[in-house]
Amino acid sequence: MTDTGRGIAPDDQPQLFEPFYRAGSNAGAGLGLSIVKHLVTAMQGTIDLHSVCDQGATFSVVLPLIEPAR
């Protein structure tokens, strides 16, 4: 997912997936990204962030492909 918003400052990025961490005064409750990280990790996947201030942010989620049991 990519947006063209204000981006996320480099100082905020390491804590961004922590519960209740809010990057900026207009941020939400600080739960959404921590929940996403928890779910992705539970499914043995990874989540990555690339952001440039004043240009936006890109979040990438990679989940393993598991073939169904036969």
C-alpha positions as CSV (number, residue, x, y, z in Angstrom):
1,M,0.0,0.0,0.0
2,T,1.4,3.4,-1.0
3,D,0.2,6.9,-0.1
4,T,1.3,10.3,-1.0
5,G,0.8,11.9,2.4
6,R,3.3,13.6,4.6
7,G,5.5,10.5,5.1
8,I,6.9,9.2,8.3
9,A,10.0,10.8,9.9
10,P,13.0,8.6,10.2
11,D,13.0,9.1,14.0
12,D,9.4,7.7,14.2
13,Q,10.0,4.6,12.0
14,P,11.6,2.2,14.5
15,Q,8.7,2.6,17.0
16,L,5.9,2.8,14.4
17,F,4.7,-0.8,15.0
18,E,4.7,-0.5,18.8
19,P,1.3,-0.5,20.5
20,F,0.0,3.1,21.3
21,Y,2.9,4.8,19.5
22,R,1.7,7.8,17.6
23,A,3.7,9.5,15.0
24,G,2.5,13.1,15.0
25,S,-0.4,15.0,16.6
26,N,-3.0,13.9,14.0
27,A,-2.2,10.2,14.4
28,G,-4.9,7.7,15.5
29,A,-4.9,5.7,18.7
30,G,-1.6,3.9,17.8
31,L,-3.1,0.4,17.5
32,G,-3.6,-0.2,13.8
33,L,-0.1,-0.9,12.7
34,S,0.8,-2.9,15.8
35,I,-2.2,-5.1,15.2
36,V,-1.2,-5.6,11.5
37,K,2.4,-6.4,12.6
38,H,1.1,-9.0,15.1
39,L,-1.2,-10.7,12.5
40,V,1.5,-10.7,9.8
41,T,4.0,-12.2,12.3
42,A,1.5,-14.8,13.4
43,M,1.2,-15.9,9.7
44,Q,5.0,-16.1,9.5
45,G,5.2,-13.1,7.2
46,T,7.0,-9.8,7.2
47,I,6.0,-6.2,7.0
48,D,8.3,-3.4,5.7
49,L,8.1,0.4,5.5
50,H,9.7,2.7,3.1
51,S,8.9,6.4,3.7
52,V,10.2,9.8,2.6
53,C,9.1,12.9,4.4
54,D,6.7,15.0,2.3
55,Q,6.5,12.3,-0.4
56,G,4.5,9.5,1.3
57,A,5.0,6.0,2.6
58,T,4.8,2.4,1.3
59,F,4.0,-0.5,3.5
60,S,4.7,-4.0,2.0
61,V,3.4,-7.2,3.5
62,V,4.9,-10.6,2.4
63,L,3.1,-13.8,3.5
64,P,4.4,-17.3,2.8
65,L,2.4,-19.4,0.3
66,I,1.4,-22.6,2.0
67,E,0.0,-25.4,-0.1
68,P,-3.1,-27.1,1.3
69,A,-2.7,-30.5,2.9
70,R,-3.8,-33.4,0.7
